[in-house]
Amino acid sequence: MTENSVDLIIKNLKNLKIQGASQVKRNSILAARILAMQDKSPNLRQFEKNFKLKLKKIAFARATEPQARESLRQILLAEREACDLKEAKENILEKCADLEKENVEAMKKIVEYGVSVLKKDSIVFTHCHSHTVENIFINAFEKGHLQKVICTETRPRYQGRITAENLSKKGIPTIHIVDGAASTFMKEADFFFTGADAIVANASIVNKIGTSLISLKAKTENVPHYVCAHSYCYDPETYHNFKEPIEQRDSNEVWDKKLKNLKILNPAFDVTEAEFIKGIISEYGIFNPKKFCTKIAQVFGIKKGKYFPLKELLK
């Protein structure tokens, strides 16, 4: 691999060829590893300058991805402990390996907890595409906990088609619907499962546009909404009143026609309040949203002032 591989990862993050919080994180870690392996800096100072410059581009290639940012923050903390260039690179590579191993173990736990929620022959509604949710469905189907999945097409980029194709290939009966039909089909569901691109300190979740409206409908139909996410989806910076940014995508994704007096807005995500969410399924277990945030704030050491934001580390 060459450093051009890192530029390609950044490009693919921006154009959504890499999507889903877990995959954005995975590729961000990969990019950091490539940078450490391929760097030709003569000394530690120059390496840190080059590494931070490129890491900043990786970290903010997508606006609403705290899971990737937290992983890169952990890598920077490991690099800062080094006394020389050799040790800095070794620390980065070791931390990348640790994070990748941790991701595998965390996914196993989330899937186990997620499957435990579902009852025999459950019908589950989902929106967009989440690798975590997909893995839960596959395992649940194998264990007889899942009868079928109802999934939206998820405009404007149609990520729901990825869900529909992957599940159907696994032999899982899948119903694919337009987003506007969510209200009609929610009545058939036993559960509503989604991923999360971010979880903020007030216990709301940021996920693909349309999630909040579908969650509201699920609530009226008494269909519990479970959010399946790694703990790194929690954004510690929101604990200190930082507002999670909502990525604004190109209007051409919605409609490429240019009309006078027409303005097209294309937010990639929306916010679903904690009151609509039954539980957050993470590697630490299943919690109601507020208890999840309390738990993860403790894990990150935020209340004790031990948390150093990524933006500070990148200076």
C-alpha positions as a printed NumPy array, in Angstrom:
array([[  0.   ,   0.   ,   0.   ],
       [  1.054,   3.617,  -0.568],
       [  0.018,   6.908,   0.951],
       [ -2.283,   7.286,  -2.059],
       [ -4.326,   4.542,  -0.402],
       [ -5.023,   6.998,   2.423],
       [ -6.14 ,   9.666,  -0.044],
       [ -8.43 ,   7.076,  -1.636],
       [ -9.945,   6.218,   1.747],
       [-10.595,   9.912,   2.409],
       [-12.183,  10.287,  -1.032],
       [-14.356,   7.199,  -0.504],
       [-15.468,   8.448,   2.907],
       [-16.563,  11.742,   1.391],
       [-18.409,  10.228,  -1.571],
       [-20.119,   7.538,   0.573],
       [-18.403,   4.575,  -1.074],
       [-17.521,   3.787,   2.535],
       [-20.623,   4.117,   4.702],
       [-22.026,   2.948,   7.99 ],
       [-20.471,   4.072,  11.285],
       [-18.596,   0.815,  11.886],
       [-17.1  ,   0.798,   8.377],
       [-16.13 ,   4.475,   8.574],
       [-14.326,   3.681,  11.823],
       [-12.664,   0.564,  10.422],
       [-11.318,   2.401,   7.387],
       [-10.182,   5.375,   9.472],
       [ -8.1  ,   3.013,  11.609],
       [ -6.738,   1.395,   8.453],
       [ -5.718,   4.795,   7.086],
       [ -3.867,   5.648,  10.307],
       [ -2.018,   2.32 ,  10.125],
       [ -1.01 ,   2.93 ,   6.487],
       [  0.291,   6.4  ,   7.398],
       [  2.519,   4.991,  10.146],
       [  3.806,   2.18 ,   7.948],
       [  4.591,   4.316,   4.901],
       [  5.904,   7.498,   6.556],
       [  9.423,   8.64 ,   5.583],
       [  9.807,  11.521,   8.058],
       [ 13.396,  12.124,   9.308],
       [ 12.412,  12.761,  12.936],
       [  9.567,  12.567,  15.452],
       [  8.643,  16.237,  15.185],
       [  8.184,  16.096,  11.417],
       [  6.318,  12.809,  11.682],
       [  3.85 ,  14.249,  14.201],
       [  3.243,  17.249,  11.965],
       [  2.599,  15.094,   8.881],
       [  0.566,  12.521,  10.795],
       [ -1.74 ,  15.071,  12.418],
       [ -2.258,  16.933,   9.141],
       [ -3.467,  13.808,   7.364],
       [ -5.327,  12.453,  10.388],
       [ -7.358,  15.655,  10.533],
       [ -8.529,  15.071,   6.957],
       [ -9.51 ,  11.488,   7.822],
       [-11.287,  12.436,  11.05 ],
       [-13.454,  15.113,   9.446],
       [-14.039,  13.571,   6.021],
       [-17.562,  12.935,   7.323],
       [-19.139,  15.421,   9.704],
       [-21.235,  13.11 ,  11.863],
       [-18.965,  10.179,  12.764],
       [-17.827,  10.243,  16.425],
       [-17.045,   6.515,  16.324],
       [-14.21 ,   7.137,  13.855],
       [-13.086,  10.274,  15.697],
       [-12.849,   8.426,  19.009],
       [-10.753,   5.678,  17.431],
       [ -8.36 ,   8.237,  15.954],
       [ -8.227,  10.027,  19.316],
       [ -7.12 ,   6.782,  20.959],
       [ -4.413,   6.383,  18.314],
       [ -3.134,   9.928,  18.894],
       [ -3.005,   9.376,  22.652],
       [ -0.871,   6.288,  22.076],
       [  1.453,   8.2  ,  19.734],
       [  1.91 ,  10.995,  22.282],
       [  3.45 ,   8.582,  24.778],
       [  6.415,   7.898,  22.48 ],
       [  9.917,   9.222,  23.133],
       [ 11.232,   8.794,  19.594],
       [ 10.098,   8.206,  16.018],
       [ 10.449,   4.421,  16.142],
       [  8.385,   4.161,  19.303],
       [  5.727,   6.521,  17.922],
       [  5.14 ,   4.298,  14.893],
       [  5.171,   1.151,  17.024],
       [  2.618,   2.666,  19.409],
       [  0.336,   3.621,  16.52 ],
       [  0.486,   0.183,  14.919],
       [ -0.096,  -1.529,  18.26 ],
       [ -3.092,   0.695,  19.049],
       [ -4.564,   0.107,  15.571],
       [ -4.275,  -3.653,  16.1  ],
       [ -5.877,  -3.334,  19.547],
       [ -8.753,  -1.299,  18.169],
       [ -9.385,  -3.762,  15.344],
       [ -9.424,  -6.664,  17.805],
       [-11.675,  -4.7  ,  20.132],
       [-14.085,  -4.005,  17.264],
       [-14.416,  -7.71 ,  16.516],
       [-15.081,  -8.563,  20.154],
       [-17.514,  -5.678,  20.571],
       [-19.485,  -6.742,  17.489],
       [-19.833, -10.272,  18.89 ],
       [-21.237,  -8.922,  22.145],
       [-23.62 ,  -6.469,  20.463],
       [-24.927,  -9.235,  18.204],
       [-25.434, -11.531,  21.194],
       [-27.356,  -8.877,  23.115],
       [-29.335,  -7.908,  20.019],
       [-30.419, -11.464,  19.29 ],
       [-31.526, -11.874,  22.916],
       [-34.043,  -9.04 ,  22.493],
       [-35.871, -10.756,  19.648],
       [-38.525, -13.356,  20.312],
       [-39.218, -16.462,  18.242],
       [-40.222, -15.579,  14.664],
       [-40.029, -11.815,  15.197],
       [-40.799,  -9.367,  12.409],
       [-38.362,  -6.461,  12.51 ],
       [-38.516,  -3.101,  10.748],
       [-35.259,  -1.327,   9.884],
       [-34.155,   1.844,   8.125],
       [-30.992,   2.484,   6.082],
       [-28.066,   0.065,   6.351],
       [-26.124,  -0.839,   9.466],
       [-23.492,  -3.605,   9.466],
       [-24.21 ,  -4.112,  13.159],
       [-27.965,  -4.495,  12.675],
       [-27.372,  -6.718,   9.662],
       [-25.169,  -9.054,  11.72 ],
       [-27.843,  -9.233,  14.416],
       [-30.475, -10.178,  11.847],
       [-28.331, -12.893,  10.286],
       [-27.582, -14.477,  13.658],
       [-31.181, -14.114,  14.84 ],
       [-32.477, -15.803,  11.69 ],
       [-30.116, -18.737,  12.174],
       [-31.431, -19.159,  15.725],
       [-35.1  , -18.935,  14.727],
       [-35.623, -15.554,  16.381],
       [-36.351, -13.751,  13.122],
       [-39.203, -14.427,  10.701],
       [-38.702, -11.532,   8.282],
       [-37.355,  -8.016,   7.912],
       [-39.119,  -4.95 ,   6.544],
       [-36.634,  -2.387,   5.251],
       [-36.964,   1.001,   3.605],
       [-35.209,   2.006,   0.394],
       [-33.707,   4.989,   2.289],
       [-33.601,   7.893,  -0.111],
       [-31.776,   9.675,  -1.561],
       [-28.79 ,   7.27 ,  -1.732],
       [-30.849,   4.076,  -1.344],
       [-28.69 ,   2.48 ,   1.353],
       [-31.678,   0.312,   2.218],
       [-31.045,  -1.605,  -0.978],
       [-27.776,  -2.827,   0.546],
       [-29.742,  -4.169,   3.503],
       [-32.351,  -5.806,   1.277],
       [-29.775,  -7.425,  -0.987],
       [-27.513,  -8.707,   1.8  ],
       [-30.355, -10.151,   3.886],
       [-32.103, -11.794,   0.952],
       [-28.822, -13.434,  -0.089],
       [-28.664, -14.959,   3.387],
       [-32.093, -16.502,   2.847],
       [-33.892, -14.06 ,   5.14 ],
       [-37.415, -13.156,   3.93 ],
       [-37.224,  -9.423,   3.295],
       [-39.851,  -6.854,   2.34 ],
       [-38.446,  -3.742,   0.659],
       [-40.584,  -0.589,   0.735],
       [-40.37 ,   3.093,  -0.182],
       [-39.698,   5.394,   2.752],
       [-43.165,   6.893,   2.568],
       [-44.721,   3.471,   3.243],
       [-43.126,   3.168,   6.675],
       [-46.334,   4.147,   8.475],
       [-48.322,   1.479,   6.637],
       [-45.903,  -1.374,   7.304],
       [-44.874,  -0.517,  10.871],
       [-48.139,  -2.092,  12.049],
       [-46.796,  -5.503,  11.037],
       [-43.555,  -5.202,  13.013],
       [-42.656,  -6.454,  16.487],
       [-39.483,  -4.355,  16.744],
       [-37.765,  -1.415,  15.075],
       [-33.963,  -1.782,  14.918],
       [-31.524,   0.86 ,  13.691],
       [-27.889,   1.717,  14.011],
       [-26.636,   5.133,  15.105],
       [-24.069,   7.454,  13.599],
       [-23.873,   9.395,  16.844],
       [-25.3  ,   9.325,  20.354],
       [-25.248,  12.659,  22.161],
       [-25.038,  13.505,  25.838],
       [-28.779,  14.13 ,  26.259],
       [-29.311,  10.517,  25.071],
       [-30.741,  11.417,  21.668],
       [-29.4  ,   9.592,  18.623],
       [-28.283,  10.93 ,  15.275],
       [-29.015,   8.515,  12.442],
       [-29.974,   8.462,   8.767],
       [-32.571,  11.051,   7.782],
       [-36.05 ,   9.625,   8.279],
       [-35.206,   7.708,  11.457],
       [-36.926,  10.193,  13.77 ],
       [-40.198,  10.153,  11.831],
       [-40.23 ,   6.341,  11.646],
       [-39.392,   6.11 ,  15.356],
       [-42.348,   8.368,  16.12 ],
       [-44.623,   6.035,  14.169],
       [-43.132,   3.016,  15.952],
       [-43.968,   4.652,  19.266],
       [-47.613,   5.162,  18.296],
       [-47.836,   1.498,  17.266],
       [-46.121,   0.291,  20.482],
       [-43.22 ,  -1.099,  18.465],
       [-40.049,  -0.754,  20.581],
       [-37.145,   1.051,  18.921],
       [-33.746,  -0.451,  19.735],
       [-30.53 ,   1.28 ,  18.673],
       [-27.579,  -1.034,  18.026],
       [-24.245,   0.741,  18.36 ],
       [-20.672,   0.553,  19.606],
       [-19.959,   2.69 ,  22.662],
       [-17.711,   4.898,  20.508],
       [-20.854,   6.224,  18.81 ],
       [-21.309,   8.297,  21.957],
       [-19.839,  11.736,  21.322],
       [-18.089,  12.91 ,  24.521],
       [-17.769,  16.458,  23.216],
       [-21.55 ,  16.879,  23.417],
       [-21.19 ,  16.482,  27.186],
       [-19.687,  19.977,  27.143],
       [-22.469,  21.484,  24.986],
       [-20.797,  20.811,  21.639],
       [-23.595,  20.355,  19.124],
       [-23.286,  17.27 ,  16.936],
       [-23.077,  18.526,  13.326],
       [-25.636,  17.258,  10.824],
       [-23.903,  16.566,   7.541],
       [-25.421,  18.411,   4.591],
       [-25.081,  16.44 ,   1.368],
       [-25.057,  17.648,  -2.252],
       [-28.533,  18.648,  -3.479],
       [-27.898,  16.701,  -6.705],
       [-28.415,  13.497,  -4.693],
       [-32.06 ,  14.54 ,  -4.362],
       [-32.643,  16.129,  -7.768],
       [-30.126,  17.421, -10.284],
       [-32.598,  19.747, -11.999],
       [-32.005,  23.47 , -11.5  ],
       [-35.193,  25.52 , -11.161],
       [-35.661,  29.195, -10.431],
       [-36.822,  29.895,  -6.858],
       [-36.122,  26.284,  -5.822],
       [-33.686,  25.406,  -3.055],
       [-33.062,  21.741,  -2.279],
       [-31.868,  20.783,   1.198],
       [-30.302,  17.388,   1.777],
       [-29.41 ,  16.685,   5.43 ],
       [-27.914,  13.202,   5.772],
       [-29.14 ,  12.67 ,   9.343],
       [-31.806,  13.642,  11.833],
       [-32.164,  13.476,  15.612],
       [-34.374,  10.987,  17.44 ],
       [-35.075,  11.999,  21.036],
       [-34.383,   9.561,  23.87 ],
       [-38.071,   9.306,  24.79 ],
       [-38.752,   7.364,  21.577],
       [-35.986,   4.814,  22.14 ],
       [-36.611,   1.67 ,  24.173],
       [-32.975,   0.716,  24.542],
       [-29.428,   1.064,  23.255],
       [-27.69 ,  -2.233,  22.567],
       [-23.924,  -1.888,  22.966],
       [-20.985,  -4.108,  23.869],
       [-21.642,  -3.179,  27.518],
       [-25.202,  -4.523,  27.449],
       [-28.701,  -3.148,  26.901],
       [-29.5  ,   0.186,  28.563],
       [-32.196,   2.795,  28.353],
       [-30.683,   5.82 ,  26.559],
       [-29.955,   7.956,  29.624],
       [-28.322,   5.095,  31.548],
       [-26.235,   4.281,  28.493],
       [-24.902,   7.852,  28.361],
       [-24.142,   7.827,  32.085],
       [-22.278,   4.534,  31.697],
       [-20.178,   5.628,  28.717],
       [-19.384,   9.032,  30.255],
       [-17.904,   7.089,  33.176],
       [-15.959,   4.794,  30.846],
       [-14.48 ,   7.791,  29.006],
       [-13.639,   9.534,  32.284],
       [-15.435,  12.718,  31.291],
       [-16.695,  13.696,  34.746],
       [-13.185,  13.331,  36.177],
       [-11.722,  15.65 ,  33.556],
       [ -9.638,  12.885,  31.981],
       [-11.018,  13.307,  28.486],
       [ -8.917,  15.175,  25.906],
       [-10.906,  16.061,  22.737],
       [ -9.517,  15.091,  19.354],
       [ -9.413,  18.694,  18.146],
       [ -7.097,  19.567,  21.045],
       [ -4.828,  16.641,  20.289],
       [ -4.611,  17.623,  16.616],
       [ -3.219,  21.084,  17.363]])
